[in-house]
Amino acid sequence: MNNPKVSPKFGLLLLAMLLVSACTGNPLSNRAAGGATATPVIVPITEAKRIVAEGRLLPVQSIELSFSSGGRVQEVLVIEGGDVQAGQVIARLSGAEQLQTAIEAAEFELLAARQEIDSLNENYAQALADAQLQLVQAKIDLEDAEEDRTRMVYRRASDATLNGLRADVIMAEEELEKAQDFYDHVSGGGDNVVTAQALSGLSSAQKARDRAQYNLIYASELPDQNEIDKADANVMIAKSKIEAARIKLERLASGPDSNALALAEARQQKAETDLKARQSDLNNLDLKVPFGGKVVDLNISVGEQVGPGQSIATLADFSRWIVETTDLTEINIADVKVGQTVTLVADALPGETFTGTVERISNVYEEKQGDITYTVRIALDQADEWLRWGMTFVVQLPTSTADQPASQVQATPVPTIVAKAAVTSTAVDTVGSAEKTVLGYFEALENQDPRSAVKWLSNYSMIAEKTTREASAAALQARMVQGNRWSAVEVKESREQNDNTILVHVLYKMETKDSKTSAVAETQQDEWWPVRLENGKWLYNWNNVIDYRGLDVAAQSTGGLTINPVQITRYTDRLSLVLFVQNRTNEPIVLGQPNEILAIFTFGAEKIEAEKAQLVFDRLQTYPDARIEVKGQLPDYPDKVEIRKWKNYDVAPWYDFTLALNGK
């Protein structure tokens, strides 16, 4: 508020005197304004019984806009102050081409999985038909084999076959007789060629007659033991074929191969999941506004590296104004009802009165300077070209008795309630305040109260760690459930890191419980905790983050693996380089060995080896938060990083990045 605050007692007196002045039609005298005691007068209770609170002007809805994923800004499609429609894209990250390639690969994998399932089903149908045909043929073969075996009890051939063989003998003898007559006719004529031909024909006829006679004799006899054994074997073979065909048919009756089909269906499901994820990643490159309004704050530019969840713009809907109270206490909240009409005066526009309607009363309380307060949301009935987001208002709300018929009572300063004014101090002991924050945070840990603990966390560290207070509270709760206990905190010293960060040296005891044996171990912790000045309040940096920087570094690709350093974060005990990694191959790629150095960081003339690590990147996958770390509290950021496949690799590093920092 622009106007100076008054004490609660003086505020009560002043408001009562204003009401008296309003009833009499006379302006407030200088003497009364200076603090003279008000004279009791008779006024309507509808004028005297009111609740006065402070409020702040807000658009009907507003939101901080951020990308779901991190990356480099490729396009900014609006200007600050520009109007936008719901669903409009206002900014776009780079990487669409790589993600489109990943989508195509995922679509190909999905198609292959579906074809494999179709093939299994189609092959099953063919295999089922083949098995049915094989069973029928095996039965026919068994009938023929059994019939052949039955005939061997009598002779080798049937009567029909024997008749045919007899006919063959008769015809062969007739042919022999003709050949003999022809030979006898030409043998004395002196033509040797004709004689030779006749002799050859005679010989062939004799052989044909002998073969026909042999066949008839053989077929007329009973078969020998070898032939019987062969026929028995044929019967057994035919039976085994029937059994094999029946087993195969029974196996196929339940459907395609369940194991093969399960693997193919799992492959299809994974391909569908991967495709949806890649499509979601592509959609997340576009930042769309959820409702129409005005972009009132724009904090990005083309080429800038942004992190997921990092606020890059503020969107507000100014089609209506609302006022939210800031200091309405539990004493007064029972008299406030939804639908009540209220009177409001803007500090910046003291000559103008506004009206509004109570829309909502918060169910959640806030503790402010020892008072329990509740937020009341009021819809403003009027608009004014001079109204601006954040302006302060004096809000007058009628109590429940204000609706009763007017009666005459003695108006004194007592019935009127004025909220307490905010108290701020400009003479803050910086180090002392930072240490109080540490102790407040630790007290919440000691009391096993994660929700109170996260109230001490800075927004800056939430952005740096890409998390939220809810997620941080859940992480603390999980540790507490596992048996972690904090105790015996001692602040040893503090030192200034920069203008808005203090490092506090903390000693404390930590109890941990073994999940298998339930054994409790107590260790002494010696840490530096960073505390950051944020909106006039010292707050603890979650996970001991000191600060972080976005990186303006071009991606590099080797062997189908693309790496792009996107952020570098300094903690009190380490430095962490965040990498955006894409494996565009069909094989996993491994960087580093379990016991060897993966990367080397350059700090000016000094080179420091990264922690031993092994990074595994699965085929056709994207990793937005891969990390390489250096231990120790480092005074500055590195100039360069070299990433090798393994330490003793003889050729140049696979990746060699010069780290250009974005100022944050």
PAFI-962801 format. One record per residue (C-alpha): residue in three letters; y, x, z. Coordinates in steps of 0.25 Angstrom, whole numbers. Each point is the difference from the previous one (the first is absolute). Example, Ala and Ser with C-alpha at 12.3 -4.5 7.8 and 13.67 -1.06 7.14 Angstrom:
# PAFI-962801
(Ala; (-18; 49; 31))
(Ser; (14; 6; -2))
END
This chain:
# PAFI-962801
(Met; (0; 0; 0))
(Asn; (14; 5; -3))
(Asn; (6; -6; 12))
(Pro; (-1; 7; 14))
(Lys; (-10; -6; 9))
(Val; (3; -6; 13))
(Ser; (-7; 0; 13))
(Pro; (-10; -12; 3))
(Lys; (9; -5; 12))
(Phe; (13; 1; -8))
(Gly; (-7; -7; -12))
(Leu; (-4; -12; 8))
(Leu; (14; -1; 5))
(Leu; (7; 2; -13))
(Leu; (-9; -10; -7))
(Ala; (3; -11; 10))
(Met; (15; 2; -1))
(Leu; (-2; -1; -15))
(Leu; (-6; -13; 2))
(Val; (11; -5; 9))
(Ser; (10; 5; -10))
(Ala; (-7; -8; -11))
(Cys; (0; -13; 8))
(Thr; (15; 1; 4))
(Gly; (5; 4; -14))
(Asn; (7; 13; 6))
(Pro; (-3; 14; -4))
(Leu; (-6; 10; 10))
(Ser; (11; 6; 8))
(Asn; (1; 15; 1))
(Arg; (-2; -1; 15))
(Ala; (-13; -8; -1))
(Ala; (-5; 10; -11))
(Gly; (3; 11; 10))
(Gly; (-10; -5; 10))
(Ala; (7; -11; 9))
(Thr; (-10; -10; 6))
(Ala; (-2; -13; -8))
(Thr; (5; -13; 6))
(Pro; (-11; -11; 1))
(Val; (2; -11; -10))
(Ile; (-7; -12; -5))
(Val; (-7; 2; -14))
(Pro; (-12; -7; -7))
(Ile; (-13; 7; 3))
(Thr; (-2; 1; -15))
(Glu; (11; 10; -1))
(Ala; (-4; 8; 13))
(Lys; (-15; 1; -1))
(Arg; (-2; 10; -11))
(Ile; (-8; 13; -2))
(Val; (7; 12; -7))
(Ala; (-8; 11; -6))
(Glu; (2; 11; -10))
(Gly; (-6; -1; -14))
(Arg; (-1; 8; -13))
(Leu; (2; -5; -14))
(Leu; (-12; 2; -9))
(Pro; (-4; -5; -14))
(Val; (-10; -11; -1))
(Gln; (-11; 10; -3))
(Ser; (0; 15; -2))
(Ile; (-11; 11; -2))
(Glu; (-1; 15; -1))
(Leu; (-7; 3; -13))
(Ser; (-10; 12; -1))
(Phe; (-11; 4; -10))
(Ser; (-14; -2; 5))
(Ser; (-4; 14; -5))
(Gly; (8; 13; -1))
(Gly; (4; 7; -13))
(Arg; (12; 4; -8))
(Val; (10; -10; -5))
(Gln; (0; -2; -15))
(Glu; (10; -11; -2))
(Val; (10; -7; 9))
(Leu; (3; -14; -7))
(Val; (11; -5; 9))
(Ile; (13; 4; 6))
(Glu; (5; -1; 14))
(Gly; (6; -14; 2))
(Gly; (-7; -6; -12))
(Asp; (-7; -14; 0))
(Val; (-14; -1; -2))
(Gln; (-11; -11; -2))
(Ala; (-13; -2; 7))
(Gly; (-11; 9; -6))
(Gln; (10; 9; -7))
(Val; (-3; 15; -1))
(Ile; (11; 8; 6))
(Ala; (-7; 14; 0))
(Arg; (-12; 7; -6))
(Leu; (-8; 12; 4))
(Ser; (-6; 10; -10))
(Gly; (-15; 1; -2))
(Ala; (-3; -12; -9))
(Glu; (-6; 8; -11))
(Gln; (-10; 7; 10))
(Leu; (-3; -13; 6))
(Gln; (-2; -7; -13))
(Thr; (-10; 11; -4))
(Ala; (-7; -2; 14))
(Ile; (0; -15; -3))
(Glu; (-7; 2; -14))
(Ala; (-10; 9; 7))
(Ala; (-3; -11; 10))
(Glu; (-1; -10; -11))
(Phe; (-10; 8; -7))
(Glu; (-8; 2; 12))
(Leu; (0; -15; 3))
(Leu; (-5; -2; -15))
(Ala; (-11; 10; 2))
(Ala; (-5; -6; 13))
(Arg; (0; -14; -6))
(Gln; (-7; 5; -13))
(Glu; (-10; 6; 9))
(Ile; (-3; -13; 8))
(Asp; (-1; -8; -14))
(Ser; (-9; 11; -5))
(Leu; (-9; -2; 13))
(Asn; (0; -15; -2))
(Glu; (-3; 1; -15))
(Asn; (-11; 11; 1))
(Tyr; (-6; -9; 11))
(Ala; (-1; -12; -10))
(Gln; (-6; 9; -10))
(Ala; (-10; 6; 10))
(Leu; (-4; -14; 5))
(Ala; (-3; -4; -15))
(Asp; (-8; 13; -2))
(Ala; (-8; -2; 13))
(Gln; (-4; -14; -4))
(Leu; (-4; 4; -14))
(Gln; (-8; 12; 6))
(Leu; (-8; -10; 9))
(Val; (-3; -9; -12))
(Gln; (-5; 12; -8))
(Ala; (-8; 6; 11))
(Lys; (-7; -13; 2))
(Ile; (-3; -1; -15))
(Asp; (-5; 15; 0))
(Leu; (-9; -4; 12))
(Glu; (-7; -11; -7))
(Asp; (-2; 8; -13))
(Ala; (-6; 12; 9))
(Glu; (-9; -10; 8))
(Glu; (-5; -6; -13))
(Asp; (-3; 13; -6))
(Arg; (-8; 4; 13))
(Thr; (-8; -13; -1))
(Arg; (-4; 2; -14))
(Met; (-7; 14; 4))
(Val; (-11; -8; 7))
(Tyr; (-5; -4; -13))
(Arg; (4; 9; -12))
(Arg; (12; 8; -5))
(Ala; (5; -11; -9))
(Ser; (1; -15; -2))
(Asp; (-8; -8; -10))
(Ala; (12; -1; -9))
(Thr; (2; 15; 0))
(Leu; (-15; 2; -3))
(Asn; (1; -10; -12))
(Gly; (12; 8; -5))
(Leu; (-8; 13; 1))
(Arg; (-12; -5; -7))
(Ala; (9; -5; -11))
(Asp; (5; 14; -1))
(Val; (-14; 6; -1))
(Ile; (-3; -10; -12))
(Met; (13; 3; -7))
(Ala; (-2; 15; 2))
(Glu; (-15; 0; -6))
(Glu; (5; -8; -12))
(Glu; (11; 11; -2))
(Leu; (-11; 11; 1))
(Glu; (-9; -7; -10))
(Lys; (12; -1; -10))
(Ala; (3; 15; 2))
(Gln; (-15; 4; -2))
(Asp; (-1; -8; -13))
(Phe; (13; 6; -5))
(Tyr; (-5; 14; 3))
(Asp; (-13; -2; -6))
(His; (7; -5; -13))
(Val; (9; 12; -2))
(Ser; (-9; 12; 6))
(Gly; (-7; 3; -13))
(Gly; (12; -1; -10))
(Gly; (5; 14; 1))
(Asp; (14; -3; 5))
(Asn; (1; 8; 13))
(Val; (13; -6; 4))
(Val; (-5; -14; 0))
(Thr; (-13; 3; 6))
(Ala; (8; 7; 12))
(Gln; (9; -12; 2))
(Ala; (-12; -9; 0))
(Leu; (-7; 9; 10))
(Ser; (12; 0; 9))
(Gly; (1; -15; 0))
(Leu; (-15; -1; 3))
(Ser; (2; 9; 12))
(Ser; (12; -8; 6))
(Ala; (-9; -13; -2))
(Gln; (-11; 6; 8))
(Lys; (9; 4; 11))
(Ala; (6; -14; 1))
(Arg; (-13; -6; 0))
(Asp; (-5; 9; 11))
(Arg; (13; -2; 8))
(Ala; (-2; -15; -1))
(Gln; (-14; 1; 5))
(Tyr; (3; 8; 12))
(Asn; (11; -9; 4))
(Leu; (-9; -12; -1))
(Ile; (-11; 8; 8))
(Tyr; (10; 4; 11))
(Ala; (6; -14; 2))
(Ser; (-14; -6; 1))
(Glu; (-4; 9; 11))
(Leu; (4; -1; 15))
(Pro; (12; 9; 5))
(Asp; (-3; 13; 7))
(Gln; (4; 3; 14))
(Asn; (13; 7; -4))
(Glu; (5; -12; -7))
(Ile; (-3; -9; 12))
(Asp; (7; 9; 9))
(Lys; (12; 1; -9))
(Ala; (0; -16; -1))
(Asp; (0; 0; 15))
(Ala; (12; 9; 1))
(Asn; (8; -8; -10))
(Val; (-3; -12; 9))
(Met; (5; 7; 13))
(Ile; (12; 6; -8))
(Ala; (4; -15; -4))
(Lys; (-1; -5; 14))
(Ser; (9; 12; 5))
(Lys; (10; -4; -10))
(Ile; (0; -14; 4))
(Glu; (2; 4; 15))
(Ala; (11; 10; -4))
(Ala; (7; -11; -8))
(Arg; (-1; -10; 11))
(Ile; (6; 10; 11))
(Lys; (11; 3; -10))
(Leu; (3; -15; -2))
(Glu; (0; -3; 15))
(Arg; (10; 12; 3))
(Leu; (9; -5; -11))
(Ala; (-1; -15; 5))
(Ser; (10; 3; 11))
(Gly; (11; 5; -9))
(Pro; (6; 13; -5))
(Asp; (-3; 13; 8))
(Ser; (7; -3; 13))
(Asn; (4; 15; 4))
(Ala; (5; 3; -14))
(Leu; (8; -13; 0))
(Ala; (6; 2; 14))
(Leu; (5; 14; -4))
(Ala; (6; -6; -13))
(Glu; (7; -11; 8))
(Ala; (5; 10; 10))
(Arg; (5; 8; -11))
(Gln; (7; -12; -6))
(Gln; (6; -4; 14))
(Lys; (6; 14; 2))
(Ala; (5; 0; -14))
(Glu; (7; -13; 2))
(Thr; (6; 5; 13))
(Asp; (5; 13; -6))
(Leu; (6; -8; -12))
(Lys; (7; -10; 10))
(Ala; (5; 12; 8))
(Arg; (6; 8; -12))
(Gln; (6; -13; -5))
(Ser; (6; -2; 14))
(Asp; (5; 14; -1))
(Leu; (7; -2; -13))
(Asn; (6; -13; 5))
(Asn; (5; 7; 12))
(Leu; (8; 10; -9))
(Asp; (10; -12; -2))
(Leu; (9; -4; 11))
(Lys; (2; -15; -1))
(Val; (9; -9; 9))
(Pro; (-6; -11; 7))
(Phe; (12; -9; -1))
(Gly; (13; -2; -7))
(Gly; (12; 7; 6))
(Lys; (9; 12; 0))
(Val; (-4; 14; 1))
(Val; (10; 5; 10))
(Asp; (-5; 14; 3))
(Leu; (-7; 9; -10))
(Asn; (-5; 13; 5))
(Ile; (-8; 6; -12))
(Ser; (3; 7; -13))
(Val; (-8; 4; -12))
(Gly; (-9; 12; 2))
(Glu; (0; -2; 16))
(Gln; (-13; 1; 7))
(Val; (-3; -12; 9))
(Gly; (-11; -2; 10))
(Pro; (-7; -13; 3))
(Gly; (7; -10; 9))
(Gln; (13; 9; -1))
(Ser; (12; -10; -1))
(Ile; (7; 2; -13))
(Ala; (8; -13; -1))
(Thr; (5; -12; 8))
(Leu; (-1; -14; -6))
(Ala; (8; -11; 6))
(Asp; (2; -15; -4))
(Phe; (14; -4; 3))
(Ser; (-2; -15; -5))
(Arg; (1; -4; 15))
(Trp; (5; 7; 13))
(Ile; (-7; 0; 13))
(Val; (5; 5; 14))
(Glu; (-11; 6; 10))
(Thr; (4; 1; 14))
(Thr; (-1; 14; 7))
(Asp; (1; -3; 15))
(Leu; (-4; -14; 3))
(Thr; (-8; 1; 13))
(Glu; (-12; -7; 7))
(Ile; (10; -7; 9))
(Asn; (7; -8; -12))
(Ile; (-12; -1; -10))
(Ala; (-5; -13; 6))
(Asp; (13; -8; -4))
(Val; (-1; 4; -14))
(Lys; (-7; -9; -10))
(Val; (-4; 1; -15))
(Gly; (10; -9; -8))
(Gln; (12; 2; 10))
(Thr; (14; 1; -7))
(Val; (7; 13; 5))
(Thr; (14; 6; -2))
(Leu; (2; 14; -4))
(Val; (12; 9; -1))
(Ala; (-1; 13; -8))
(Asp; (7; 12; 7))
(Ala; (6; 5; -13))
(Leu; (5; -14; -3))
(Pro; (5; -5; 13))
(Gly; (9; -12; -6))
(Glu; (-12; -6; -7))
(Thr; (-11; -9; 7))
(Phe; (-14; -2; -6))
(Thr; (-11; -9; 3))
(Gly; (-15; 1; -1))
(Thr; (-13; -6; 4))
(Val; (-11; 7; 9))
(Glu; (-12; 2; -9))
(Arg; (-10; 8; 8))
(Ile; (-1; 5; 14))
(Ser; (-9; 13; 2))
(Asn; (-12; -1; 8))
(Val; (0; 15; 2))
(Tyr; (9; 7; 10))
(Glu; (8; 13; 0))
(Glu; (4; 7; 13))
(Lys; (15; 5; -1))
(Gln; (6; 7; 11))
(Gly; (-9; -7; 10))
(Asp; (2; -14; -6))
(Ile; (-11; -8; -7))
(Thr; (6; -5; -13))
(Tyr; (-4; -9; -11))
(Thr; (5; 0; -14))
(Val; (6; -14; -5))
(Arg; (1; -1; -15))
(Ile; (12; -9; -5))
(Ala; (3; -5; -14))
(Leu; (14; 1; -4))
(Asp; (6; -12; -6))
(Gln; (12; 7; -7))
(Ala; (1; 12; -9))
(Asp; (13; 9; -1))
(Glu; (3; 11; -10))
(Trp; (4; 9; 12))
(Leu; (-14; -1; 7))
(Arg; (-8; 13; 0))
(Trp; (-14; 3; 4))
(Gly; (0; 5; 15))
(Met; (13; -7; 4))
(Thr; (0; -4; 15))
(Phe; (2; -14; 5))
(Val; (3; -7; 13))
(Val; (-10; -12; 0))
(Gln; (2; -12; 9))
(Leu; (-12; -9; 2))
(Pro; (0; -13; 7))
(Thr; (-9; -2; 12))
(Ser; (-10; -11; 2))
(Thr; (11; -8; 8))
(Ala; (10; 1; -11))
(Asp; (-6; -12; -7))
(Gln; (2; -9; 12))
(Pro; (12; -10; 1))
(Ala; (12; 7; 4))
(Ser; (4; 0; 15))
(Gln; (10; 6; 8))
(Val; (-3; 13; 8))
(Gln; (7; 11; 6))
(Ala; (1; 11; -10))
(Thr; (-1; 14; 7))
(Pro; (-4; 13; -6))
(Val; (-14; -1; 5))
(Pro; (-7; -9; -9))
(Thr; (3; 8; -13))
(Ile; (-10; 11; -3))
(Val; (4; 12; -8))
(Ala; (-10; 11; -4))
(Lys; (1; 14; 5))
(Ala; (8; 10; -9))
(Ala; (-8; 12; -5))
(Val; (2; 13; 7))
(Thr; (0; 13; -8))
(Ser; (3; 14; 4))
(Thr; (6; 11; -8))
(Ala; (-3; 11; 10))
(Val; (-15; 0; -2))
(Asp; (-8; 12; 6))
(Thr; (-7; 4; -13))
(Val; (-11; 8; 6))
(Gly; (-2; -9; 12))
(Ser; (-1; -13; -9))
(Ala; (-10; 7; -9))
(Glu; (-8; 4; 12))
(Lys; (1; -14; 6))
(Thr; (-6; -5; -14))
(Val; (-12; 9; 2))
(Leu; (-2; -5; 14))
(Gly; (1; -15; -4))
(Tyr; (-10; 2; -11))
(Phe; (-9; 8; 9))
(Glu; (1; -11; 11))
(Ala; (-5; -10; -10))
(Leu; (-12; 9; -4))
(Glu; (-3; 2; 15))
(Asn; (0; -15; 2))
(Gln; (-9; -3; -12))
(Asp; (11; -8; -7))
(Pro; (0; 3; -15))
(Arg; (10; -11; -3))
(Ser; (10; 6; 9))
(Ala; (-3; 14; -5))
(Val; (3; -3; -14))
(Lys; (14; -6; 4))
(Trp; (4; 15; 2))
(Leu; (-4; 4; -14))
(Ser; (10; 4; -10))
(Asn; (1; -7; -14))
(Tyr; (1; 13; -6))
(Ser; (-13; 5; 4))
(Met; (-7; -14; -4))
(Ile; (6; 3; -14))
(Ala; (-5; 14; 0))
(Glu; (-14; -3; 4))
(Lys; (-1; -13; -9))
(Thr; (-3; -9; 12))
(Thr; (5; -11; 8))
(Arg; (2; -3; 15))
(Glu; (-11; -10; -1))
(Ala; (-10; 11; -6))
(Ser; (5; 10; 11))
(Ala; (-2; -9; 11))
(Ala; (-14; -3; -5))
(Ala; (-3; 15; -1))
(Leu; (4; 2; 14))
(Gln; (-8; -12; 5))
(Ala; (-12; 6; -7))
(Arg; (2; 13; 8))
(Met; (2; -7; 13))
(Val; (-13; -9; -3))
(Gln; (-8; 13; -2))
(Gly; (4; 5; 13))
(Asn; (13; 9; -2))
(Arg; (9; 1; 12))
(Trp; (13; 7; 2))
(Ser; (6; 5; 13))
(Ala; (8; 10; 7))
(Val; (11; 2; -10))
(Glu; (10; 11; 2))
(Val; (12; 3; -8))
(Lys; (2; 15; -1))
(Glu; (12; 2; -9))
(Ser; (7; -5; -12))
(Arg; (7; 6; -12))
(Glu; (8; -5; -11))
(Gln; (-7; 0; -14))
(Asn; (12; -6; -7))
(Asp; (12; -10; 2))
(Asn; (-9; -12; 1))
(Thr; (-14; 6; 5))
(Ile; (-3; 6; 14))
(Leu; (-14; 7; 3))
(Val; (-5; -3; 14))
(His; (-10; 10; 6))
(Val; (-10; -9; 7))
(Leu; (-12; 3; 8))
(Tyr; (-10; -11; 4))
(Lys; (-15; -3; 3))
(Met; (-9; -7; -10))
(Glu; (-13; -6; 4))
(Thr; (-10; -3; -11))
(Lys; (-14; -7; 1))
(Asp; (-12; 5; -8))
(Ser; (-5; -13; -8))
(Lys; (-14; 4; 1))
(Thr; (-2; 6; 14))
(Ser; (13; -7; 7))
(Ala; (3; 13; 6))
(Val; (15; 1; 3))
(Ala; (8; 13; -3))
(Glu; (14; 4; 4))
(Thr; (8; 10; -7))
(Gln; (14; 5; 2))
(Gln; (9; -3; -13))
(Asp; (12; 9; -3))
(Glu; (8; -6; -11))
(Trp; (14; -2; -6))
(Trp; (4; -14; -2))
(Pro; (12; -3; -11))
(Val; (10; -11; 4))
(Arg; (10; -5; -10))
(Leu; (13; -7; 1))
(Glu; (-1; -13; -8))
(Asn; (11; -11; 1))
(Gly; (6; 6; 12))
(Lys; (-14; 1; 8))
(Trp; (-9; 11; 2))
(Leu; (-14; -3; -5))
(Tyr; (-13; 8; 0))
(Asn; (-6; 5; -14))
(Trp; (-14; -6; -1))
(Asn; (-11; 11; -2))
(Asn; (11; 11; 3))
(Val; (7; -1; -13))
(Ile; (12; 9; -1))
(Asp; (5; -4; -14))
(Tyr; (-5; -1; -14))
(Arg; (5; 1; -14))
(Gly; (-4; -6; -13))
(Leu; (-3; 9; -11))
(Asp; (5; 1; -15))
(Val; (-12; 7; -6))
(Ala; (-6; -2; -13))
(Ala; (-15; -3; 0))
(Gln; (-10; 10; -5))
(Ser; (-14; -3; -7))
(Thr; (-12; 10; 0))
(Gly; (-14; -4; -5))
(Gly; (4; -15; 1))
(Leu; (5; 1; 14))
(Thr; (15; -4; 2))
(Ile; (7; 4; 12))
(Asn; (15; -3; 4))
(Pro; (6; 4; 13))
(Val; (8; -12; 5))
(Gln; (4; 3; 15))
(Ile; (0; 11; 10))
(Thr; (1; -3; 15))
(Arg; (3; 9; 11))
(Tyr; (-7; -3; 14))
(Thr; (2; 8; 13))
(Asp; (-14; 7; -3))
(Arg; (-2; 0; -15))
(Leu; (6; -2; -14))
(Ser; (-7; -11; -9))
(Leu; (1; 0; -15))
(Val; (-3; -14; -5))
(Leu; (-6; 0; -14))
(Phe; (-2; -12; -10))
(Val; (-13; 4; -7))
(Gln; (-7; -7; -12))
(Asn; (-14; 4; -5))
(Arg; (-1; -5; -14))
(Thr; (-14; 6; -3))
(Asn; (-14; -6; 2))
(Glu; (-4; 10; 10))
(Pro; (4; 3; 14))
(Ile; (10; 12; 2))
(Val; (-1; 9; 12))
(Leu; (12; 9; 4))
(Gly; (-3; 10; 11))
(Gln; (-11; 5; 8))
(Pro; (-3; -4; 14))
(Asn; (3; 14; 6))
(Glu; (10; 5; -10))
(Ile; (15; -2; -3))
(Leu; (4; -11; -9))
(Ala; (15; 3; -2))
(Ile; (11; 11; 3))
(Phe; (14; -4; 3))
(Thr; (12; 9; -2))
(Phe; (12; 0; 9))
(Gly; (10; 9; -6))
(Ala; (-7; 14; 0))
(Glu; (-11; -5; 10))
(Lys; (-13; -6; -5))
(Ile; (-8; -9; 10))
(Glu; (-14; -4; -3))
(Ala; (-3; -15; 2))
(Glu; (-11; -5; 9))
(Lys; (-14; 1; -5))
(Ala; (-4; -13; -7))
(Gln; (-8; -6; -10))
(Leu; (5; -12; -9))
(Val; (-10; -9; -8))
(Phe; (6; -9; -10))
(Asp; (-10; -10; -6))
(Arg; (-1; -4; -15))
(Leu; (11; -8; -6))
(Gln; (7; -2; 14))
(Thr; (15; 1; 5))
(Tyr; (3; 6; 13))
(Pro; (15; -3; 4))
(Asp; (-1; 8; 14))
(Ala; (-8; 12; -2))
(Arg; (5; 11; 10))
(Ile; (0; 15; 1))
(Glu; (5; 6; 14))
(Val; (6; 12; 6))
(Lys; (-1; 2; 15))
(Gly; (12; 4; 9))
(Gln; (14; -5; 3))
(Leu; (7; 5; -13))
(Pro; (15; 2; 0))
(Asp; (2; -4; -15))
(Tyr; (-7; -6; -12))
(Pro; (-8; 8; -10))
(Asp; (5; 4; -14))
(Lys; (-13; 1; -7))
(Val; (-15; -4; 2))
(Glu; (-12; 5; -8))
(Ile; (-13; -8; 0))
(Arg; (-12; 7; -4))
(Lys; (-14; -5; -2))
(Trp; (-5; 10; 10))
(Lys; (6; 12; 6))
(Asn; (-8; 11; -7))
(Tyr; (3; -6; -14))
(Asp; (3; 12; -9))
(Val; (10; -7; -9))
(Ala; (14; -6; 2))
(Pro; (1; -13; 9))
(Trp; (-4; -13; -6))
(Tyr; (13; -6; 5))
(Asp; (14; 8; 3))
(Phe; (11; -9; 5))
(Thr; (14; 3; 3))
(Leu; (4; -10; 10))
(Ala; (14; -6; -3))
(Leu; (4; -8; 13))
(Asn; (7; -14; -1))
(Gly; (11; -1; 11))
(Lys; (-4; -11; 10))
END
